[in-house]
Amino acid sequence: MSLLDAATLVRENAYVPYSRFKVGAAIRAASGAVYTGVNVENVAYPEGTCAEAGAIAAMCAAGDYRIAEIVVIADSPEPVPCCGGCRQKIAEFAGPEVRVTMATTSGLQKTVTVAELLPGVFTAAHMAAVAEG
C-alpha cells in the first residue's frame, strides 16, 4: 500500500465533529514501517491534535524515530499545508531532504522537502551554549 493510500484510508477515521475537516497522514519511517494518524478535535479547540502529530506519536510509540517520507491528505481545494507546529514536529524527526507530500482528495499533490516546508528550522544546535554552560 502506498503512503497516499494509507493516508487516504486512515483519513476516514478522523474525529472532526466541529469542523468536519478530515485530515489523514502517513509516515514511512527509516525502518520501512508505515505509521498513520488523523486529526482529532476537541470542543476546547486548542486541545485538538493534527494528523501529522498523531502519525509521529504512533511512530515513536513503536520505537521508530526517523521519518523517511510523509504524506498528508485532506478534502481541500489545494494541497493542505502542515500547520507551523507540525512543521517543527516533522523537522524534529526528519532530515532537510525528506519529502513531504500534501494532497487533496481530488488528486492534486504538492511535494516539498522539509527544508522547503520549514526554512530557518529551530534545532537543538540553537541551545548548544546553554547545554555547555
Salt bridges, closest charged atoms under 4 A:
GLU12 OE2 - ARG11 NH1 2.97
GLU12 OE1 - LYS22 NZ 3.35
GLU69 OE2 - ARG99 NH2 2.85
